[in-house]
Amino acid sequence: MKSPLLFLIFNRPDTTATVFSRIREARPTRLYIAADGPRATRPDEARHCADTRAIATAIDWPCQVTTLFRDKNLGCKEAVSSAIDWFFSHEEEGIILEDDCVPAPDFFPFCDTLLAHHRHDHRIRHIAGCNFQQGTTRGDGSYYFSNLTHVWGWASWRRAWHDYDKDLARYTEDEIFEQLETRFHDPLLAAAWLEMAVSIKKKTVDTWDIQLAVTNLMHGGLSIIPNVNLISNIGFDSRATHTLSATDPKNAQPIGALGEIRHPSTPVADLAADLHTLHTEIKLTEARRQKYARPKYRLKRFIATLGGPRRWKRAGT
């Protein structure tokens, strides 16, 4: 493994130990470990955090280790985004793993290879490790290009993270909606994404990853997604921030082997693959059926058939 690695941990010794065992096998020579602090309202959390940190720092191979351990709890948004800031202040590029994202052995050489291959191609902003295509191969390479930003094991460059805006303050709602509609060609889908972006702007949700996804879209960037799933998220339980349901079909997805890497012939987002993922994520087909069955949408469709405007500023207005 050539790339530096940022390992994000918190209060789960069991999942941390599983992920760390894969890191030990990969033997990175530069390892950054960042941990949020325990919450004062959770009496046992300080012990869990200490146990987790002990596991993640049990380095038994030649490695430069740098740590960022918080004394107080910052929350998901601040703790993760500031840790990635810290990582990229030291490194031009690298891999980021959270404490519940178990990588396949091929994940590390996949990231190493593509970080180098696309280092100077500013169209490419993100390398994901997970795949949600349920066995469907996309394109003619070992990976395909996407408009989506998956963060269950990923890699990127300082040049891309530099644009990260944790509050999405640089963009108006109209600018975000217009870019989303341009990329996905679907006003209802754009409206669903805009709703998430607005929750970030209003600071009603404690997360960091929606901001990265929107930032990449606003800069016209592409993500890379392997044609084989290389990350298994084992963090679906009551301790998680967002992935709470153990019955979620994405829980502990099997991982595979990618083999020799073949680069796709064309750096263009695979819209069919993106829509497949999004239809599953936000149940778009059902949402469209319910919304467009309303009388005002029947009227809009009728006007469209008469040659009227085919675009409305936002689905739902």
WOTA-V607850 format. One record per residue. N is the residue number from 1. RES is the residue in three letters. PHI is phi in whole degrees, -180 to 180 (* if undefined). OMEGA is omega in radians with two decimals (* if undefined). D_CENTER is the distance of its C-alpha to the mean C-alpha in Angstrom with 1 decimal. Layout:
n & res & phi & omega & d_center
N & RES & PHI & OMEGA & D_CENTER
N & RES & PHI & OMEGA & D_CENTER
This chain:
n & res & phi & omega & d_center
1 & MET & * & -3.08 & 21.7
2 & LYS & -99 & -2.99 & 22.0
3 & SER & -80 & 2.97 & 18.9
4 & PRO & -68 & -3.06 & 18.5
5 & LEU & -130 & 2.98 & 16.0
6 & LEU & -103 & 3.13 & 14.6
7 & PHE & -110 & -3.10 & 14.8
8 & LEU & -98 & -3.07 & 13.7
9 & ILE & -129 & 3.10 & 16.2
10 & PHE & -151 & -2.94 & 18.0
11 & ASN & -135 & -3.07 & 20.6
12 & ARG & -121 & -3.12 & 20.1
13 & PRO & -60 & -3.05 & 22.5
14 & ASP & -68 & 3.14 & 22.3
15 & THR & -69 & 3.11 & 18.7
16 & THR & -61 & 3.13 & 18.7
17 & ALA & -62 & 3.14 & 21.8
18 & THR & -65 & 3.14 & 20.3
19 & VAL & -67 & -3.11 & 17.3
20 & PHE & -64 & 3.10 & 19.8
21 & SER & -62 & 3.09 & 22.2
22 & ARG & -74 & 3.08 & 19.9
23 & ILE & -65 & 3.12 & 19.5
24 & ARG & -60 & 3.11 & 23.3
25 & GLU & -65 & -3.11 & 23.8
26 & ALA & -78 & 3.06 & 21.8
27 & ARG & 54 & 3.05 & 23.8
28 & PRO & -63 & 3.13 & 21.9
29 & THR & -90 & 3.06 & 24.5
30 & ARG & -133 & -3.08 & 22.5
31 & LEU & -123 & 3.06 & 20.4
32 & TYR & -109 & -3.12 & 19.1
33 & ILE & -124 & -3.14 & 18.7
34 & ALA & -121 & -3.11 & 17.7
35 & ALA & -137 & 3.00 & 18.7
36 & ASP & -75 & -3.14 & 19.0
37 & GLY & -84 & -3.14 & 22.6
38 & PRO & -70 & 3.09 & 24.1
39 & ARG & -84 & -3.09 & 24.8
40 & ALA & -63 & -3.10 & 28.5
41 & THR & -84 & -3.13 & 28.7
42 & ARG & -114 & -3.01 & 27.8
43 & PRO & -57 & -3.07 & 30.9
44 & ASP & -91 & -2.98 & 29.5
45 & GLU & -70 & 3.12 & 26.1
46 & ALA & -59 & 3.11 & 27.7
47 & ARG & -67 & 3.12 & 28.9
48 & HIS & -63 & 3.13 & 25.6
49 & CYS & -64 & 3.14 & 23.9
50 & ALA & -64 & 3.12 & 26.7
51 & ASP & -63 & 3.14 & 26.6
52 & THR & -64 & 3.14 & 22.9
53 & ARG & -64 & 3.11 & 23.6
54 & ALA & -64 & 3.12 & 26.6
55 & ILE & -65 & -3.03 & 24.7
56 & ALA & -72 & -3.12 & 22.1
57 & THR & -106 & 3.13 & 24.9
58 & ALA & -83 & -3.04 & 27.2
59 & ILE & -85 & 3.13 & 27.1
60 & ASP & -125 & 3.04 & 29.8
61 & TRP & -140 & -3.14 & 29.2
62 & PRO & -63 & -3.01 & 29.8
63 & CYS & -161 & 3.00 & 26.8
64 & GLN & -87 & -3.06 & 26.4
65 & VAL & -112 & 3.10 & 24.7
66 & THR & -129 & -3.05 & 23.6
67 & THR & -122 & 3.02 & 22.7
68 & LEU & -134 & -3.07 & 21.6
69 & PHE & -107 & -3.13 & 22.8
70 & ARG & -82 & 3.06 & 23.0
71 & ASP & -83 & -3.14 & 26.3
72 & LYS & -115 & -3.11 & 25.2
73 & ASN & -78 & 3.12 & 22.2
74 & LEU & -100 & -3.05 & 20.0
75 & GLY & 91 & -3.03 & 17.5
76 & CYS & -57 & -3.06 & 13.7
77 & LYS & -59 & -3.06 & 13.3
78 & GLU & -72 & -3.07 & 16.0
79 & ALA & -65 & -3.08 & 15.7
80 & VAL & -73 & -3.09 & 12.2
81 & SER & -63 & 3.13 & 12.4
82 & SER & -71 & 3.08 & 15.9
83 & ALA & -67 & 3.11 & 15.2
84 & ILE & -71 & 2.99 & 13.0
85 & ASP & -53 & -3.13 & 15.8
86 & TRP & -59 & -3.14 & 18.2
87 & PHE & -59 & -3.09 & 16.7
88 & PHE & -77 & 2.97 & 16.7
89 & SER & -74 & 3.13 & 20.2
90 & HIS & -103 & -3.00 & 21.4
91 & GLU & -128 & 3.09 & 19.6
92 & GLU & -77 & -3.11 & 19.2
93 & GLU & -160 & 3.12 & 16.3
94 & GLY & 171 & -3.06 & 14.7
95 & ILE & -110 & 3.13 & 12.3
96 & ILE & -124 & 3.10 & 10.2
97 & LEU & -128 & 3.01 & 10.6
98 & GLU & -95 & -2.95 & 10.8
99 & ASP & -74 & 3.11 & 14.1
100 & ASP & -123 & -3.08 & 13.4
101 & CYS & -109 & -3.04 & 11.4
102 & VAL & -86 & -3.09 & 14.5
103 & PRO & -87 & 2.94 & 14.4
104 & ALA & -71 & 3.09 & 17.0
105 & PRO & -54 & -3.12 & 19.6
106 & ASP & -74 & -3.12 & 18.7
107 & PHE & -61 & -3.05 & 15.1
108 & PHE & -69 & 3.07 & 16.7
109 & PRO & -66 & 3.05 & 19.1
110 & PHE & -60 & 3.12 & 16.6
111 & CYS & -66 & 3.11 & 14.7
112 & ASP & -54 & -3.07 & 18.1
113 & THR & -65 & -3.03 & 19.5
114 & LEU & -80 & 3.01 & 16.9
115 & LEU & -60 & 3.12 & 16.5
116 & ALA & -74 & -3.04 & 20.3
117 & HIS & -65 & -3.08 & 20.7
118 & HIS & -108 & -3.05 & 18.6
119 & ARG & -54 & -3.04 & 19.3
120 & HIS & -107 & 3.11 & 21.5
121 & ASP & -98 & -3.02 & 20.0
122 & HIS & -74 & 2.99 & 18.5
123 & ARG & -69 & -3.07 & 17.4
124 & ILE & -96 & -3.04 & 14.6
125 & ARG & -120 & -2.95 & 11.9
126 & HIS & -156 & 3.06 & 9.0
127 & ILE & -124 & -3.12 & 9.4
128 & ALA & -98 & 3.08 & 7.3
129 & GLY & -104 & -3.06 & 9.3
130 & CYS & -97 & -3.13 & 9.1
131 & ASN & -137 & -3.12 & 11.2
132 & PHE & -116 & -3.07 & 12.3
133 & GLN & -92 & 3.03 & 15.4
134 & GLN & 55 & 3.05 & 17.9
135 & GLY & 92 & 3.11 & 19.8
136 & THR & -80 & 3.09 & 20.2
137 & THR & -87 & -3.12 & 20.2
138 & ARG & -111 & 3.05 & 19.2
139 & GLY & 75 & -3.02 & 21.3
140 & ASP & -113 & -3.13 & 23.6
141 & GLY & -125 & 3.08 & 21.4
142 & SER & -76 & 3.13 & 19.5
143 & TYR & -147 & 3.08 & 16.3
144 & TYR & -131 & -3.13 & 15.8
145 & PHE & -99 & -3.00 & 14.3
146 & SER & -144 & 2.97 & 12.1
147 & ASN & -86 & -3.02 & 11.5
148 & LEU & -95 & -3.11 & 8.1
149 & THR & -122 & 3.11 & 4.7
150 & HIS & -92 & -3.03 & 3.0
151 & VAL & -120 & 3.03 & 2.3
152 & TRP & -88 & -3.03 & 5.7
153 & GLY & 86 & -3.04 & 7.7
154 & TRP & -154 & 3.11 & 7.3
155 & ALA & -144 & 3.13 & 10.0
156 & SER & -164 & -3.09 & 11.2
157 & TRP & -122 & 3.06 & 14.4
158 & ARG & -57 & -3.11 & 16.1
159 & ARG & -59 & 3.14 & 17.2
160 & ALA & -85 & -3.12 & 13.7
161 & TRP & -64 & -3.14 & 12.7
162 & HIS & -54 & -3.10 & 16.3
163 & ASP & -86 & -3.06 & 15.5
164 & TYR & -59 & -3.12 & 13.1
165 & ASP & -130 & -2.97 & 14.8
166 & LYS & -68 & 3.10 & 14.0
167 & ASP & -111 & -3.08 & 16.5
168 & LEU & 52 & -3.08 & 16.2
169 & ALA & -75 & -3.07 & 19.9
170 & ARG & -77 & -3.00 & 20.4
171 & TYR & -122 & 3.03 & 20.1
172 & THR & -81 & 3.11 & 22.3
173 & GLU & -62 & 3.14 & 21.4
174 & ASP & -64 & 3.12 & 23.5
175 & GLU & -64 & 3.13 & 21.7
176 & ILE & -65 & -3.12 & 18.3
177 & PHE & -61 & -3.10 & 19.9
178 & GLU & -63 & 3.13 & 21.8
179 & GLN & -68 & 3.12 & 18.9
180 & LEU & -64 & 3.13 & 16.9
181 & GLU & -67 & 3.11 & 20.2
182 & THR & -65 & -3.07 & 20.9
183 & ARG & -78 & -3.02 & 17.7
184 & PHE & -106 & 3.08 & 17.8
185 & HIS & 58 & -3.09 & 21.6
186 & ASP & -151 & -3.09 & 21.5
187 & PRO & -64 & 3.13 & 22.6
188 & LEU & -68 & 3.09 & 21.7
189 & LEU & -65 & 3.09 & 18.1
190 & ALA & -61 & 3.13 & 18.1
191 & ALA & -65 & 3.12 & 19.7
192 & ALA & -65 & 3.10 & 17.2
193 & TRP & -67 & 3.13 & 14.4
194 & LEU & -61 & 3.12 & 17.0
195 & GLU & -59 & 3.09 & 17.7
196 & MET & -67 & 3.13 & 14.3
197 & ALA & -62 & 3.13 & 14.7
198 & VAL & -64 & 3.11 & 18.3
199 & SER & -63 & 3.07 & 17.3
200 & ILE & -71 & -3.12 & 15.5
201 & LYS & -62 & 3.13 & 18.6
202 & LYS & -87 & 3.10 & 20.9
203 & LYS & 60 & 3.12 & 19.2
204 & THR & -101 & 3.11 & 19.5
205 & VAL & -136 & -3.10 & 16.1
206 & ASP & -101 & 3.11 & 14.9
207 & THR & -149 & -3.09 & 11.2
208 & TRP & -126 & -2.95 & 9.3
209 & ASP & -83 & 3.08 & 5.8
210 & ILE & -59 & 3.14 & 7.9
211 & GLN & -61 & 3.13 & 9.8
212 & LEU & -66 & 3.13 & 7.6
213 & ALA & -62 & -3.14 & 7.1
214 & VAL & -67 & 3.11 & 10.8
215 & THR & -59 & 3.12 & 11.9
216 & ASN & -63 & 3.10 & 10.9
217 & LEU & -66 & -3.11 & 12.7
218 & MET & -65 & 3.10 & 15.6
219 & HIS & -96 & 3.09 & 16.2
220 & GLY & 66 & -3.04 & 16.4
221 & GLY & -85 & 3.08 & 13.9
222 & LEU & -114 & 3.00 & 12.8
223 & SER & -108 & 3.07 & 10.0
224 & ILE & -108 & 3.11 & 11.4
225 & ILE & -130 & -3.13 & 11.0
226 & PRO & -68 & 3.12 & 13.7
227 & ASN & -81 & 3.02 & 16.4
228 & VAL & -131 & 3.12 & 16.5
229 & ASN & -69 & -3.09 & 14.0
230 & LEU & -115 & -3.14 & 13.6
231 & ILE & -136 & 3.04 & 11.7
232 & SER & -116 & -3.14 & 13.4
233 & ASN & -85 & -3.10 & 12.0
234 & ILE & -106 & -3.04 & 15.4
235 & GLY & -101 & -3.13 & 14.7
236 & PHE & -83 & 3.06 & 15.7
237 & ASP & -162 & -3.02 & 18.8
238 & SER & -67 & -3.13 & 20.5
239 & ARG & -84 & -3.07 & 19.2
240 & ALA & -75 & 3.08 & 15.6
241 & THR & -80 & -3.06 & 14.4
242 & HIS & -125 & -3.07 & 12.7
243 & THR & -91 & -2.98 & 13.1
244 & LEU & -94 & -3.00 & 16.9
245 & SER & -95 & 3.11 & 18.4
246 & ALA & -70 & 3.13 & 19.5
247 & THR & -89 & 3.10 & 20.5
248 & ASP & -60 & -3.10 & 17.2
249 & PRO & -63 & 3.12 & 17.2
250 & LYS & -87 & 3.14 & 13.8
251 & ASN & -68 & 3.05 & 15.3
252 & ALA & 53 & 3.07 & 16.2
253 & GLN & -59 & 3.11 & 15.8
254 & PRO & -66 & 3.10 & 18.1
255 & ILE & -106 & -3.10 & 17.2
256 & GLY & -132 & 3.13 & 19.3
257 & ALA & -112 & -3.08 & 20.8
258 & LEU & -95 & -3.14 & 20.0
259 & GLY & 73 & -3.13 & 23.3
260 & GLU & -64 & -3.04 & 24.4
261 & ILE & -85 & 3.04 & 21.9
262 & ARG & -112 & -3.10 & 23.1
263 & HIS & -83 & 3.11 & 21.6
264 & PRO & -62 & -3.08 & 21.5
265 & SER & -79 & -3.05 & 24.4
266 & THR & -133 & 3.11 & 22.8
267 & PRO & -84 & -3.13 & 19.7
268 & VAL & -129 & -3.13 & 19.2
269 & ALA & -63 & 3.09 & 16.4
270 & ASP & -87 & -3.05 & 17.2
271 & LEU & -65 & 3.13 & 17.6
272 & ALA & -63 & 3.11 & 18.9
273 & ALA & -66 & 3.13 & 15.9
274 & ASP & -61 & -3.11 & 13.6
275 & LEU & -67 & 3.07 & 16.3
276 & HIS & -60 & 3.13 & 16.5
277 & THR & -65 & -3.06 & 13.0
278 & LEU & -70 & 3.09 & 13.5
279 & HIS & -61 & 3.11 & 17.0
280 & THR & -74 & -3.05 & 15.9
281 & GLU & -66 & -3.02 & 13.2
282 & ILE & -115 & 3.09 & 15.6
283 & LYS & 50 & -3.00 & 18.9
284 & LEU & -64 & -3.10 & 19.7
285 & THR & -61 & 3.14 & 23.0
286 & GLU & -68 & 3.12 & 24.4
287 & ALA & -62 & -3.13 & 23.3
288 & ARG & -68 & -3.13 & 25.1
289 & ARG & -62 & -3.11 & 28.1
290 & GLN & -70 & -3.06 & 28.6
291 & LYS & -71 & -3.05 & 28.1
292 & TYR & -79 & 3.03 & 30.1
293 & ALA & -81 & -3.13 & 32.9
294 & ARG & -70 & -3.07 & 33.9
295 & PRO & -56 & -3.08 & 37.1
296 & LYS & -66 & 3.11 & 35.8
297 & TYR & -79 & 3.03 & 33.3
298 & ARG & -62 & 3.12 & 36.2
299 & LEU & -63 & 3.14 & 38.2
300 & LYS & -63 & 3.12 & 35.5
301 & ARG & -66 & 3.12 & 35.3
302 & PHE & -64 & 3.10 & 39.1
303 & ILE & -60 & -3.14 & 39.3
304 & ALA & -62 & -3.14 & 36.9
305 & THR & -68 & 3.12 & 39.2
306 & LEU & -91 & 3.11 & 42.0
307 & GLY & 95 & 3.12 & 40.3
308 & GLY & -77 & -3.10 & 38.7
309 & PRO & -63 & -3.11 & 35.4
310 & ARG & -101 & 3.10 & 32.5
311 & ARG & -125 & 3.01 & 29.8
312 & TRP & -117 & -3.02 & 29.5
313 & LYS & -56 & 3.10 & 27.6
314 & ARG & -146 & 2.97 & 25.4
315 & ALA & -64 & -3.14 & 25.4
316 & GLY & 103 & 3.12 & 27.0
317 & THR & -114 & * & 29.5
